[in-house]
Amino acid sequence: MSTAPTTPRTRSERLDALPFTKAHGRLLVGSGVGWALDAMDVGLVSFVLAQLAVQWQLGNTELSWIASAGFLGMAIGATLGGLLADRVGRRHVFAITLLVFGIATGASALAWGLGVLIVLRFIVGLGLGAELPVASTLMSEFAPPRIRGRIIVFLEAFWAVGWIAAALIGYLVVPTSDDGWRWALAIGALPAVYAAIVRTRLPESVRFLESRGRHREAEAVVREFEASAGVAHPETADETTTDTPVSTGPSAGERLRRLWVATHRRDTGSLWIVWFCVNFSYYGAFIWIPTILVDSGFSLVRSFGFTLIITLAQIPGYAVSAWLIEAWGRKQTLATFLAGSAVSAVLFGTATTEPMIIVFGMCLSFCNLGAWGALYATTPELYPTALRATGAGWAAGIGRIASIIAPLSVPVLLLAGQALLFSVFAAFFVVAAVAALFLSDMRGRSLD
């Protein structure tokens, strides 16, 4: 009796069949350390603004421009970074963006005036904006499908580590002297440069390598991960190792057009709405919370202490999101955390006592960061390899437009009271929750 020949397994299938290995762990930590440093920089801005308001005698409008300059850079960086990652590879863009971010952060510590600081914050944003969507894209292309969402939430959880570090630095370093904000920014510069060097040793995406005909490199990466899992090279593997160089793929304009073809139109539209609304409410709230507390009559140190406590709630938010995203699915988890964020925003806006400020602030932090974890896990899954970084980068870039608008809007909205300000944030969360329900759910499915 003859036996039908076994179909050779592709490299992507071999990767998807592996358990989570030490090689996955190195990639997760190598990506996550940079993610944490990015979060630390963004978080430090909120503390820096509070001190500069006093030291440089800056008004809310001038402080808004400092915050928005960084977000303008992030918007441009995210869109360009995604396009470049789909053209030249994930790893190189990944390392370069963190290097740009680290150098500019160090230079920001030496800024001697408002104009210089705004320019440097813009450059910091370029590196930061390009780095985040590329990180989630690379990690999603290596993670086993059955736990891919959970792994990306764990990656996003490094954001909480960085933000908590920022809160600690803001609490312990910034108030110590007039130059405290400079030392705070300088602390993040050297680790960022080191992390950029570490990232040059991370593997390139197997899916990207194969799309460029670089089969030898792709095979070497797959075998490295198989060896890490103690899995022998299978006899039924795709043995193609001869490089067949292909063009750099579709042009940037063609990739953008493909985001809106019939198969991707609903996901792209819904995704852009979610990213825009979440960015508006998150950055509008968390960049300004220390300054809002100071304006409410709390001392600089006390407001920083409240912010530190509120920030600690991010970690359990990520943990719950990581569990639910594989148990419930992507869009259900995302929509639930966004709805919780809306309720928490209303409650925080009407808080009048210290316990209420802390409890409702922690609820907002818990729900909002749980939503961020689910959003980063969902985004790169919705597109094929040739569009994945472009789709993730442009979604993030559209979101950064909101993060530019939000800090500029807060001083105006605050004139009508804190309750109205956080009610506006809640309304944006509700819109995002509804849009999330229209996204496709790729739970457990292999990436194209």
C-alpha positions as CSV (number, residue, x, y, z in Angstrom):
1,M,0.0,0.0,0.0
2,S,1.5,3.3,-1.0
3,T,1.7,6.2,1.3
4,A,0.9,9.7,0.1
5,P,3.8,12.1,0.3
6,T,3.8,14.5,3.2
7,T,3.5,18.1,2.2
8,P,6.7,20.0,3.3
9,R,6.1,22.4,6.2
10,T,6.8,26.0,5.5
11,R,9.1,28.0,7.8
12,S,6.1,29.9,9.1
13,E,4.3,26.7,10.0
14,R,7.5,25.4,11.8
15,L,7.7,28.6,13.8
16,D,4.0,28.6,14.6
17,A,4.3,25.0,15.9
18,L,7.0,25.8,18.5
19,P,6.3,26.5,22.1
20,F,7.5,29.7,23.8
21,T,11.3,29.3,24.0
22,K,14.3,31.1,25.4
23,A,14.7,32.6,21.9
24,H,11.2,34.1,22.1
25,G,12.1,35.3,25.6
26,R,15.2,37.1,24.4
27,L,13.2,38.8,21.6
28,L,10.5,39.8,24.1
29,V,12.9,41.3,26.6
30,G,15.1,43.0,23.9
31,S,12.0,44.6,22.5
32,G,10.4,45.3,25.8
33,V,13.4,47.1,27.3
34,G,13.2,49.7,24.6
35,W,9.5,49.9,25.0
36,A,9.9,50.6,28.8
37,L,12.5,53.3,28.0
38,D,10.0,54.9,25.6
39,A,7.3,54.9,28.2
40,M,9.7,56.4,30.8
41,D,10.4,59.3,28.5
42,V,6.7,60.0,27.8
43,G,5.9,59.6,31.5
44,L,8.7,62.0,32.5
45,V,7.2,64.7,30.4
46,S,4.3,65.0,32.7
47,F,6.6,65.6,35.6
48,V,8.9,67.9,33.6
49,L,6.0,70.1,32.6
50,A,4.9,70.5,36.2
51,Q,8.4,71.7,37.2
52,L,8.9,73.9,34.2
53,A,5.6,75.7,34.9
54,V,7.2,76.9,38.1
55,Q,10.9,77.2,37.1
56,W,10.5,78.8,33.6
57,Q,7.2,80.6,34.5
58,L,5.4,78.9,31.6
59,G,1.7,79.0,31.0
60,N,-0.5,76.1,30.1
61,T,-0.4,77.0,26.4
62,E,3.4,76.9,26.3
63,L,3.5,73.6,28.3
64,S,1.0,72.2,25.7
65,W,3.4,73.0,22.9
66,I,6.2,71.1,24.6
67,A,4.0,68.0,25.0
68,S,2.5,68.3,21.5
69,A,5.9,68.7,19.8
70,G,6.8,65.2,20.9
71,F,3.5,63.8,19.7
72,L,3.9,65.5,16.3
73,G,7.2,63.7,16.0
74,M,5.5,60.5,17.0
75,A,2.8,60.9,14.4
76,I,5.4,61.3,11.6
77,G,7.7,58.7,13.0
78,A,5.0,56.1,13.2
79,T,3.8,56.5,9.6
80,L,7.4,56.6,8.2
81,G,8.6,53.8,10.5
82,G,5.9,51.4,9.4
83,L,6.6,52.1,5.7
84,L,10.3,51.7,6.1
85,A,9.9,48.5,8.1
86,D,7.9,46.9,5.3
87,R,10.6,48.0,2.8
88,V,14.0,47.4,4.5
89,G,13.1,45.2,7.4
90,R,11.9,45.3,11.0
91,R,15.2,44.9,12.8
92,H,17.1,47.8,11.3
93,V,14.3,50.3,11.7
94,F,13.9,49.0,15.3
95,A,17.5,49.7,16.3
96,I,17.9,53.1,14.5
97,T,14.7,54.6,15.9
98,L,15.8,53.8,19.5
99,L,19.2,55.4,18.9
100,V,17.6,58.6,17.6
101,F,15.3,58.6,20.6
102,G,18.1,58.1,23.0
103,I,20.4,60.8,21.6
104,A,17.6,63.4,21.4
105,T,16.5,62.6,25.0
106,G,20.0,63.2,26.3
107,A,20.2,66.5,24.3
108,S,16.8,67.6,25.8
109,A,18.4,67.5,29.2
110,L,20.7,70.3,28.0
111,A,18.0,72.6,26.5
112,W,18.4,76.2,27.5
113,G,15.1,77.6,26.3
114,L,11.6,76.8,25.3
115,G,12.2,76.8,21.5
116,V,15.2,74.4,21.8
117,L,13.3,72.0,24.0
118,I,10.3,71.9,21.6
119,V,12.6,71.1,18.7
120,L,14.4,68.3,20.6
121,R,11.1,66.9,21.9
122,F,10.0,66.7,18.2
123,I,13.1,64.6,17.4
124,V,12.5,62.4,20.4
125,G,9.0,61.8,19.1
126,L,10.3,60.7,15.6
127,G,12.3,57.9,17.2
128,L,9.6,56.9,19.7
129,G,6.8,57.0,17.2
130,A,8.5,54.7,14.7
131,E,9.7,52.3,17.3
132,L,6.5,51.1,19.0
133,P,4.5,49.8,16.0
134,V,7.6,48.1,14.6
135,A,8.2,46.4,17.9
136,S,4.7,44.9,18.1
137,T,4.9,43.8,14.4
138,L,8.2,42.0,14.8
139,M,7.1,40.2,18.0
140,S,3.7,39.2,16.5
141,E,5.5,37.6,13.6
142,F,7.5,35.3,15.9
143,A,4.9,34.5,18.7
144,P,3.1,31.1,18.6
145,P,-0.5,31.8,17.3
146,R,-2.2,30.2,20.3
147,I,-0.6,32.7,22.7
148,R,0.3,35.5,20.3
149,G,-2.1,38.0,21.8
150,R,-1.0,37.3,25.3
151,I,2.7,37.8,24.3
152,I,2.0,41.2,22.7
153,V,0.2,42.3,25.8
154,F,3.2,41.2,27.8
155,L,5.3,43.3,25.5
156,E,3.0,46.3,26.0
157,A,3.2,45.7,29.7
158,F,6.8,46.9,29.6
159,W,5.2,50.3,29.1
160,A,3.9,50.1,32.7
161,V,7.4,49.3,33.9
162,G,8.7,52.4,32.1
163,W,5.9,54.6,33.3
164,I,6.4,53.5,36.9
165,A,10.1,54.2,36.5
166,A,9.1,57.7,35.3
167,A,6.9,58.2,38.3
168,L,9.7,57.1,40.7
169,I,12.2,59.4,39.0
170,G,9.6,62.2,38.9
171,Y,8.9,61.7,42.6
172,L,12.5,61.2,43.8
173,V,14.6,63.3,41.3
174,V,12.6,66.1,39.7
175,P,11.7,68.0,43.0
176,T,15.3,67.8,44.4
177,S,16.6,70.9,42.6
178,D,15.9,73.4,39.8
179,D,17.8,71.0,37.5
180,G,15.9,68.0,38.6
181,W,14.0,67.8,35.3
182,R,17.4,67.8,33.4
183,W,18.7,64.9,35.5
184,A,15.4,63.0,34.9
185,L,15.7,63.2,31.1
186,A,19.5,62.4,31.2
187,I,18.8,59.2,33.1
188,G,16.9,57.7,30.1
189,A,19.5,58.6,27.5
190,L,22.4,56.1,28.1
191,P,20.1,53.0,28.6
192,A,18.4,53.9,25.3
193,V,21.7,53.9,23.4
194,Y,22.7,50.6,25.0
195,A,19.3,49.1,24.1
196,A,19.7,50.2,20.5
197,I,23.0,48.2,20.4
198,V,21.3,45.1,21.9
199,R,18.6,45.3,19.2
200,T,21.1,44.9,16.4
201,R,21.5,41.3,17.6
202,L,17.8,40.5,17.4
203,P,16.6,38.3,14.6
204,E,14.9,39.7,11.5
205,S,11.3,38.6,10.8
206,V,11.2,35.2,9.0
207,R,8.1,36.3,7.1
208,F,9.8,39.5,5.9
209,L,13.0,37.6,4.9
210,E,11.0,35.1,2.8
211,S,9.0,37.9,1.2
212,R,12.4,39.3,0.0
213,G,13.7,35.9,-1.2
214,R,16.3,35.7,1.5
215,H,15.7,32.1,2.2
216,R,19.1,31.2,3.8
217,E,18.7,33.9,6.5
218,A,15.1,32.8,7.1
219,E,16.1,29.2,7.5
220,A,18.9,30.1,9.9
221,V,16.5,32.0,12.1
222,V,13.9,29.2,12.1
223,R,16.6,26.7,13.0
224,E,17.8,28.9,15.9
225,F,14.3,29.0,17.3
226,E,13.9,25.2,16.8
227,A,17.2,24.6,18.6
228,S,16.0,26.8,21.4
229,A,13.0,24.6,21.8
230,G,15.0,21.3,21.5
231,V,13.2,20.5,18.2
232,A,15.2,18.7,15.5
233,H,15.1,20.1,11.9
234,P,12.0,18.2,10.4
235,E,12.4,16.0,7.4
236,T,9.3,17.5,5.9
237,A,10.5,21.0,6.0
238,D,10.7,23.4,3.1
239,E,14.4,22.9,2.0
240,T,14.5,26.0,-0.2
241,T,17.7,27.8,0.9
242,T,18.8,29.3,-2.4
243,D,18.3,33.1,-2.3
244,T,16.0,34.5,-5.0
245,P,16.2,38.2,-4.5
246,V,13.0,40.1,-5.3
247,S,12.2,43.7,-5.5
248,T,11.5,45.8,-2.4
249,G,7.9,45.1,-2.9
250,P,5.0,47.5,-3.5
251,S,5.7,51.3,-3.4
252,A,4.6,53.2,-0.3
253,G,1.7,54.6,-2.2
254,E,0.5,51.2,-3.3
255,R,0.8,49.8,0.3
256,L,-1.3,52.7,1.6
257,R,-3.9,52.0,-1.1
258,R,-4.1,48.4,-0.2
259,L,-5.0,49.3,3.4
260,W,-8.3,50.4,1.9
261,V,-9.2,47.6,-0.4
262,A,-12.4,45.7,0.3
263,T,-10.7,43.0,2.5
264,H,-9.1,45.5,4.8
265,R,-11.4,48.6,4.6
266,R,-13.6,47.9,7.7
267,D,-10.6,46.9,9.8
268,T,-8.5,50.0,8.8
269,G,-11.4,52.4,9.4
270,S,-12.3,50.9,12.7
271,L,-8.7,50.7,13.8
272,W,-8.0,54.3,13.0
273,I,-11.0,55.4,15.0
274,V,-9.9,53.4,18.0
275,W,-6.3,54.6,17.8
276,F,-7.4,58.3,17.5
277,C,-9.9,58.2,20.4
278,V,-7.7,56.2,22.8
279,N,-4.7,58.5,22.1
280,F,-6.8,61.6,22.7
281,S,-8.1,60.5,26.1
282,Y,-5.0,58.7,27.3
283,Y,-2.5,61.5,26.6
284,G,-4.9,64.3,27.4
285,A,-5.4,62.8,30.8
286,F,-2.1,61.3,31.9
287,I,0.2,64.0,30.6
288,W,-1.8,66.6,32.5
289,I,-2.7,64.7,35.7
290,P,0.3,66.0,37.8
291,T,-0.2,69.6,36.6
292,I,-4.0,69.4,37.2
293,L,-3.3,68.1,40.8
294,V,-0.9,71.0,41.4
295,D,-3.4,73.5,40.1
296,S,-6.0,71.9,42.5
297,G,-3.8,72.9,45.5
298,F,-1.7,69.9,46.1
299,S,2.1,70.4,46.5
300,L,4.4,69.3,43.7
301,V,5.7,66.3,45.7
302,R,2.2,65.3,46.8
303,S,0.8,65.4,43.3
304,F,3.8,63.3,42.1
305,G,3.1,60.8,44.9
306,F,-0.5,60.5,43.8
307,T,0.5,60.0,40.2
308,L,3.0,57.2,41.3
309,I,0.2,55.3,43.1
310,I,-2.2,55.7,40.2
311,T,0.5,54.4,37.8
312,L,1.0,51.2,39.8
313,A,-2.5,50.1,38.7
314,Q,-1.2,49.7,35.1
315,I,0.4,46.3,35.9
316,P,-2.7,44.4,37.0
317,G,-4.5,46.0,34.0
318,Y,-2.1,44.4,31.7
319,A,-2.2,41.1,33.5
320,V,-6.0,40.9,33.2
321,S,-5.9,41.9,29.6
322,A,-3.3,39.3,28.8
323,W,-5.6,36.6,30.2
324,L,-8.8,37.8,28.7
325,I,-7.4,38.4,25.2
326,E,-7.0,34.6,24.7
327,A,-10.0,33.6,26.8
328,W,-12.6,36.2,25.3
329,G,-11.0,37.3,22.1
330,R,-9.4,40.5,20.9
331,K,-12.3,42.9,20.2
332,Q,-14.4,41.8,23.2
333,T,-11.4,42.4,25.6
334,L,-10.6,45.8,23.9
335,A,-14.2,47.0,24.0
336,T,-14.6,46.0,27.6
337,F,-11.5,47.8,28.8
338,L,-12.5,50.9,26.8
339,A,-16.0,51.0,28.4
340,G,-14.3,50.7,31.8
341,S,-12.1,53.6,30.9
342,A,-15.1,55.7,30.1
343,V,-16.7,55.1,33.4
344,S,-13.5,55.6,35.3
345,A,-12.9,59.0,33.5
346,V,-16.3,60.3,34.6
347,L,-15.7,59.2,38.2
348,F,-12.1,60.7,38.3
349,G,-13.4,64.0,36.9
350,T,-15.9,64.4,39.7
351,A,-13.5,63.2,42.5
352,T,-13.3,65.7,45.3
353,T,-11.3,63.9,48.1
354,E,-7.9,62.3,48.2
355,P,-9.2,58.7,48.5
356,M,-11.5,59.3,45.5
357,I,-8.7,60.8,43.4
358,I,-6.5,57.8,44.1
359,V,-9.1,55.1,43.7
360,F,-10.7,56.4,40.5
361,G,-7.3,57.4,39.1
362,M,-6.2,53.8,39.6
363,C,-9.4,52.5,37.9
364,L,-8.7,54.8,34.9
365,S,-5.1,53.6,34.8
366,F,-6.1,49.9,35.1
367,C,-8.7,50.0,32.4
368,N,-6.9,52.3,30.0
369,L,-3.6,50.3,30.0
370,G,-5.5,47.1,29.7
371,A,-7.1,48.6,26.5
372,W,-3.7,49.6,25.2
373,G,-2.4,46.0,25.6
374,A,-5.3,44.6,23.7
375,L,-5.0,47.3,21.0
376,Y,-1.3,46.6,20.3
377,A,-2.0,42.9,20.2
378,T,-4.9,43.3,17.7
379,T,-3.3,45.8,15.3
380,P,-0.5,43.9,13.5
381,E,-2.7,40.8,13.2
382,L,-5.1,42.5,10.8
383,Y,-2.8,42.8,7.9
384,P,-0.6,40.4,5.7
385,T,3.2,40.5,5.9
386,A,3.7,43.0,3.1
387,L,1.3,45.5,4.8
388,R,1.7,44.6,8.5
389,A,4.2,47.3,9.6
390,T,2.6,49.9,7.3
391,G,-0.9,49.1,8.7
392,A,0.3,49.2,12.3
393,G,2.4,52.3,11.7
394,W,-0.3,54.3,10.1
395,A,-2.9,53.4,12.7
396,A,-0.4,54.6,15.3
397,G,0.3,57.7,13.3
398,I,-3.4,58.6,13.0
399,G,-3.6,58.1,16.8
400,R,-0.7,60.4,17.4
401,I,-2.6,63.2,15.6
402,A,-5.1,63.0,18.5
403,S,-2.2,63.0,21.0
404,I,-1.1,66.3,19.4
405,I,-4.5,67.8,19.7
406,A,-5.3,66.6,23.3
407,P,-2.6,68.5,25.2
408,L,-3.5,71.7,23.4
409,S,-7.2,71.1,24.1
410,V,-6.8,70.5,27.9
411,P,-6.2,74.1,28.9
412,V,-9.3,75.3,27.0
413,L,-11.5,72.5,28.3
414,L,-10.2,73.1,31.9
415,L,-11.7,76.6,31.8
416,A,-15.1,74.8,31.9
417,G,-14.1,72.6,34.8
418,Q,-12.4,69.3,35.5
419,A,-15.7,67.4,35.3
420,L,-16.3,68.5,31.7
421,L,-12.7,67.7,30.7
422,F,-12.9,64.1,31.8
423,S,-16.4,63.7,30.5
424,V,-15.0,64.6,27.0
425,F,-12.3,61.9,27.6
426,A,-15.1,59.5,28.5
427,A,-17.0,60.2,25.3
428,F,-13.9,59.4,23.2
429,F,-13.5,56.1,25.1
430,V,-17.1,55.2,24.3
431,V,-16.6,55.9,20.6
432,A,-13.5,53.8,20.6
433,A,-15.3,50.9,22.3
434,V,-18.0,50.9,19.7
435,A,-15.5,51.0,16.8
436,A,-13.5,48.1,18.4
437,L,-16.5,45.8,18.0
438,F,-16.2,46.0,14.2
439,L,-12.6,44.7,14.1
440,S,-11.7,41.2,12.9
441,D,-10.6,38.7,15.5
442,M,-7.5,36.7,14.7
443,R,-7.3,34.8,18.0
444,G,-5.4,31.5,17.5
445,R,-5.0,32.0,13.7
446,S,-1.7,32.0,11.8
447,L,-0.6,35.2,10.4
448,D,-0.5,35.5,6.6
